Amino acid sequence: MYIYAIYIYVYQPKVKAHMDCLQDWPEPVVRVQSLSETCEGTIPVRYIKPSTERPALGNCGGGDVNIPVIDLSVGGEETVKAVSEVCREWGFFQVINHGVCPELMRRAREVWREFFHQPMEVKQRYANSPKTYEGYGSRLGIEKGAILDWGDYYFLHVLPKSLKSHNKWPALPPSLRATTDEYSQEVIKMCGRVMKVLSLGLGLEPGCLQDAFGGNGDDIGACMRVNFYPKCPRPDLTLGLSSHSDPGGMTVLLPDDHVKGLQVRKGDGWVTVQPVPDAFIINVGDQIQVLSNATYKSVEHRVMVNAADERLSMAFFYNPRSDLPLGPLPQMVTPDRPAIYQPMTFDEYRLYIRKKGPRGKSQVDSLKVGR
């Protein structure tokens, strides 16, 4: 307890000092949806990626390869073994028979699609800032002149309750707040079940990872980013979201039900995910990679855009309590496998992506001991 108190004392003022630097965007924010409606045959240079980062649309990943699909209704050792293997090998998997009603999943996706088709003046009421990212946004990172991604989003908090505010959620369409609440609670329940499976897959007690996150109370973090990728006249030149691994604990993605776009790094290439109907896509985040001492892998992924169709997805982030220092669990450290990472609170860790935007695996790699 003494060490924890000292750690919080040292780190929290540092976090606050950095947060004070994130008051506003470095230049006027342009909504990608507006660009999509006016661009003809080209895109602004601010969105053109270096040639090494552009998607190879003619060879977009993996052929018949897809990320594994796991039936959560099977349960028992079979499910634990399947999840453990895929988190070590892929870091991504799809889940079916997960306990969340497919009709609720469809309703959630549609109310948010309706929001993004509201008039611009309605959406602008919720314009966000880099201090919390909460609200309607169009960029990640605050570096002036940075190359941007072809996408808009809406970010909101669900937990802890001290951060959740329905007034910061869109009032239109009228059913959005209630639907998002219902959806979030069901996804949180599913995350609790998956966390137990992840712990067992490491050879730990079922509640070990959840305890490391801060327990089962309302102090853990849960937030959602609804991504809207408008049509793009030159999808070969840009990305909807640049390559990155997720900074949090675990991500549950509800993909678009018609348009694919998510790509997962596998070796030196990219696999385009083929979504299974009514499935969620789950991936390990950096915090679980750290807790597991890199036994489980948080894997780079990115998003392609489309010339013919818009795309909407809902990323739900299940995160540790933000002021707890997280490092490798003692059970995951041995003489043959010493601790790879130094501890850091999630509050400080997520400042990296808020300041710099998505940058591959550079963030979690920076935590390695001896760097």
N, C-alpha and C positions, 0 to 999 in steps of 0.2 A: 504493500500500500504506500510505503514511504517513497519507493522508487517511482511509482505511478504519479504521486503528487508532484514530485520534482519535475518529472517529464512534462506534465501538463503546464506547470508554472513556466517552464522554459519555452515550450512550443506555442502556447496559445497567444501570447503577445506578438510573436513573430507572424502567426497566421493573420491576426488583426491588422498588422502593419501592411501585409501584402494585400489584404482585402481592401484597405483604404485606397490602394492604387487602382482598383478596378471599378471606378465610379462610372465611366461612360466609354462608349466605343470611340476609337481613335479617328474615325471619319464617318460621314453620313451612311446610314444603313440603307441598302437597296434591297427591296423584296424580289427574290428570284421569280416568284409567280408573276410579278409585273414585267420582268424582263422577258419571261417566256411568252407573254402575250404580245410583245412588241418586236422581239428579235425575228429576223427573217434570214435564215440561211447561215447565220454566224452567231457567235457569242462574244461578249466583251473580253478583252485580254486578261482581265482580273480573274477569270474563271478557267483559263487555259493552263492545264497542268504541264509540267516538264515531260518530255517524250518518254522518259523511263517510268513515269507514274500513270500514264494513260492506259485505259482498258483496251485489251486486244479483242474488239467486238467480234471479229471473225473466228476467234478461237477462245471463246469465253469460258473455258475452264472445265477440265475434268471429264469431258465426254459423258459417259454414262455414270460417272462417279457422283455420289451424293453423300452428304453427311449422314451418319447413322440415325436410324429411327428406333426409339425405345417405347415399348408399351408399359406404362406405369401401373396398369391394372394387374400385371403378372405378379409383382411384389416378390418378397423374399430374397434369397441369395442370388437368384437368377438376375433380378433387376439390379441389385447392388454390384454384381460382377460386371454387368453390361455398362452401367454408368461409370464405374471405376475405370474400365478399359478405355472408354471413349474420352474421358476427361484427361487421361494420360496421353492418348494418341492424337485426338482431334481438338479437344477443348470446346467442341460444338456438338450438339445433337438435337434431334427433334423428338418431342414427346407426344404420344397419343393416349387417349383414355386417361387424361390427366385430372379429371374431376371438375373442370370449368365448363360450364354449359356453352356449347357451340353457338346457340342463339344469342347469348350475352356477348360473346366474342364478335359476332357480326354486328350487333347493335352498337357496340363500342366503336368499331371501325367506321360505321356509317355516320354516327353523330359527329365524329371528328372530321370526316370528309366534308360534311355539311359546313362545319366551322370554316374550313379553309376555302370554301366557296362563298362565304359571306363577303359583302362589300369591304374594300380595303379600309375604309374609315372605321368599320366595326372592329376589325382585327387590330388596327393601330392603337386602339384604346388600351391594349394589353402589351404594348411594345416593351421589350425587356432591356436590361442593362447587364454588363459583365459581372457586376457585384454578386448576383445570385443566379443569373440566367433565367429566372422565373418569368414566364410569359412568352410572348410571341417574338421569335428571333429568326435571324438569317445568317448568323456567322458564329463560329467558335474561335476564340483567341482574340487578342487585342493588339497584335503587331500591325503597325501601320504599313499599308502597301502589300499585305500578305495575299497570296493566291487563295481565292475563296472556293467553297464548294457550292454545287448547284442544288440548293435545297433550302427550304424554310422549315421551321419547327415550332412546337409549343412545349415548354418545359414547366412541370408543376410538381409540388411536394405532396406526398401522402402521409409519410411519417418522417420525423416525430410529429406528434400533434401540435407542438409549439410552432412548427413551420407551416402546417397545413392551413390554408385560407381559401374558402370557396369564393371569396370576393376577388381573388386573383385568377380564378378559373373563368373561362368564357360563359357569359349568360345566354348566348345564342349558339346553337339551337337550344330551346328551353329544356330539353331532356338531357343535355350534355352533362351537367354536374351530377345528377342522380345516377346516370348510367356509368359515369367514370368512377364514382364512389363504389357502386356495386361491383364493377369489374375489378377495381383495385383490391377490394377486400378478398375476392375469390382468388386472385393471383397471389396475394400474400399467403393465403392458406396453402396453396400449392407450393410456394417457395419453401415454407416450413417443412413440408413433406420431402421435398427434394434435398434440402440441407441435411436431413437425417441420412438419406441414402448416400450423399457425398461423404459424410463423416464415416459411415460404415465402410465405404469403399477405401478409405485410408487406414482401416484397421482400428478406428477410434470408437469411443462410445457414441451413440446416436446423436446426443445433444452437444457434442464437443465444438463443432464449428459454430453452431448457434450461440453457444456461451461465449465464444471468442468475439462474436459480433456484438455482444452486449446483452444476450439473453432473449427471452420471448416477449419482452414488454414493448412499450411504445417508444423506447429511446433509440431503437435501431433506425436506419434510414431506408426510406422507400420513396422513389420518385419516378416520374415518367416523362419521356420525351416522345412526342408524336411527330413523326417526320413526314414532310410533304415534299415530294420531288416532282416539280412540274415537268412538262414536256421540254425537251432540249433539242434544238436543231442540229447540234454537233455533239452527240454523246461520245464520239470517239476522242474528243479533246479534253473532257472534264470528268469529274466524279461527283456523285451526290453526297458522298461522305468519304473523306480521304482515309487511307489505311491507318488503323489504330487498334490497340487492344483496349477493352473497357476498364476504366480506372477503379470501378467499384467491386462488389462482391460477386454477384451473379446477375446476369441479364436474361429476361424473358421477353422474347420478341414475338409479337403478333404481326406476321407479314401481310402484305397486300394479297388479296385472294385471287387476283388475276395476273399481276405483273411481277415477274421475278427481277431481282437486282442485287441481292446480297451475295458477296463473294467472300470465301474463307481461304486464308493462305494454307497451302499444303505443300511442304517442301519449298521448292523454288517457284511454284506456280499458284494458280488460283482456281478454286472449285466454285462454280456457281450453284448456289443452293436451290434445289427443286422443292418448294414447299409442299408438304402433305396437307390435304384438306383438314381443317379443324385441328391442326397441330400447332404447338408452340415450338419456337426455336430457342434453345437455352444455351448460353455459353458461360464459361468460367471467366470471372474478372480478375484483375491484378491482385486484389486483396486475398482471394482464395489461393491464387498461385503463391503468394507470400506465406500465408498461413501453412500451406502444405509443403513449404520449402521446395517449391517447383516440382512436386510430384504431379499435381494437376497443372495444366497449362492454360494460360490465357492467350488466345491466338489472335493474330492480326486479322482484320476483316475490313471490307470497304463496300461501297455501294455504287453500282452503275446506274446511269440514267437512260432514258428512252426517248426516242424521237416521236413515237406515235402515241404514247400513253403516259399519263401522270401515274405516280405511285405513292401509296400511303402505308406507313408501318408504325407500330406502337411499341417502343422499347421501354420495358419496366425494369428499373434498377433496384435490386435488393442489396442494401449496403450495410456495413457495420456502423455502430454508433460512432459519430464523427470525431469525438475527442479521445477515443481510446487508442493508445499506441499499439500497433499491430506489427508483429514480426513472426518468424517461423514458430509454430507450436513446439513446445519442448518434446512432445512425443515424436515429432518429425525430424529431430536433430539427433544424430549419432556420431561417434568418432569417425566413421567412414563417410558420413554425409553431414558435415558441419553446417551451421546456419549460413545460408547464402545471402540473406537480406538483413539490413539493419532496420529497426522498428521506426515507424512513423505514423502519426495520426492520419485518418482519412481527410480531415479538414485541411491539413497541409498538402497531402498527396494530390488532391483534386485541383489544387491551385495551378498545377502544371498545365493541364489541358485547358483550363479557363484562361490562362495567359497566352499559351503558345498554340492552342488548337491541337487537332489529332496529329501525332508524330510517331506512328509505328509502335515499336516496343521500347523506345528510348526512355520512357518514364520509369517503367518497372526495372529496366536494366540499370538505371542510375542509383537504385537502392542497394545494389550488390555490395557486399562487404569488401573493403579494400579498394574501391574505386575512388 
